[in-house]
């Protein structure tokens, strides 16, 4: 059974304040507190998903099957043509593995990512705003996508089985998965946060996410001109797919640092957009229950 | 009630914790500042406007709204002012859309006001929301913080992490709350399988795990049956009395205020129309009760009861209004008890009628002053 923090200061008071407000652990202790918080949510999400075991197993399996279909298509293609715009079989598998794992990691830990717009419109943010944790990370982690572990398993298995990487390549793969997950998360937050301004932005957010994933799963060299420009700006699929594959083809520290900077920058930008939007939040009075 | 001059670090949470363990029974949770009772909620000219897109009905109106969108400003709160003292139980009542929930959401930092100022425990809610939320709790009758598919006990554990409650303190507090709210058999049941009343008991208990100093209850009895309502009222009242938790509740059920609060603020169209003691409200405006009867035999002749008016009648049912200034409800019930009754309900007049009476009384008073 999950338990709260072993050493927590929730009931200590702030002597500087007449009201005797609660103070919390600062410094390194915050990391432990956040780790415990995240772990508690992962456990609760897992328990919630496993309440319906057959549904859980079916969704994971269906997602792996769905991913495998695409991979089979590309493998069949490479049996006939060997190369597409300079990309070979291993490049495509790497691209698919990075995007699938990135998407899987993002939606496993941030299961509400593509539901933010709905949460805003239905006034469900109230619950998160009433609790003492930053609302954005809190709402993101408070749900787990049931099928997302299927994406992670597929990506990992495909990469290890077909590409047969060495240890440095595995490390690079993990790094690229994390940057892809970060950029996907940031894009999801920005597109879904449009609901603060547009109202019902669920469809817009969904279309943006679908476009991002579609463009990420084709070899980037086939795109040219304005489309390619868009893939490195407003629809940053290039950072999800092209840059990781380039790193595997021709590693460069500068390119890696650039990718890390883009991932970190996009997260900062998305947090800024969400916070700006939060000031416009209007809540609502629908009868709601947490799932 | 005793008042005690405490050092600043001796806060109400410590007192509450000690009172729970019997260490300091009877200590009031009052922190005197400059010889005055501490004000936990202070609201000054609070105004909240929402912008709403409007259009004429029909497809043409919809298409026109795309070309030339029109917006209107809805004033949810129109510069309200009030204060709430430490340990007080205050009701904010009014009809739907009056501004009750907007007030609570602004005071808990969920909404940013358009203008005006407010502090809760000395903090500005929308600027210091995280810090404030460690010291307050909010329960929404229409929003659940419990995990739908999991037993309530799992959400309790999660909340202990969210509030960073030390393990030993959490276990002790949970045990006490489970006992007090009679949650033992419910804690292991998935929330989706609980009745509304059971769920609300779990919601309130969950919100008290971190020992909040102020409890905001937004329509806590909405949709509950009479027995469940009664239970919730008893628990909240006990909490306020024994732990000294300040309670600010919204409701459109006059019964909630009668049983829970000492003071009441009646709000309508975003403005305060009455801020007075509940006893005054009862004496002046809650002078009627509506008794609903469902009869087991058709066409029974109802006896004439003094100071009671028949509002409506059907073959198996009747609605009576009792003037409680002139006749006690139990006396009326005693007379009605002789009839073949299948079911009986006693209700307060709707909030709209109470507000209408307040307005009428005010114009009458103004008229007298003008004369």
Interface residues (C-beta under 8 A of the other chain):
Chain A: X1 X2 X3 X4 X5 X6 X7 X8 X9 X10 X11 X13 X15 X17 X18 X19 X20 X21 X22 X24 X25 X33 X36 X37 X40 X41 X44 X47 X48 X51 X52 X123 X124 X125 X126 X127 X129 X130 X131 X132 X133 X134 X138 X279 X281 X282 X283 X285 X286 X287 X288 X289 X290 X291
Chain B: X8 X9 X10 X11 X12 X13 X14 X17 X31 X33 X38 X50 X101 X105 X108 X109 X110 X111 X112 X121 X122 X123 X129 X130 X131 X132 X133 X134 X135 X137 X138 X140 X142 X143 X144 X145 X146 X147 X148 X149 X150 X154 X155 X157 X158 X160 X161 X162 X163 X164 X165 X166 X167 X169 X170 X190 X191 X210 X211
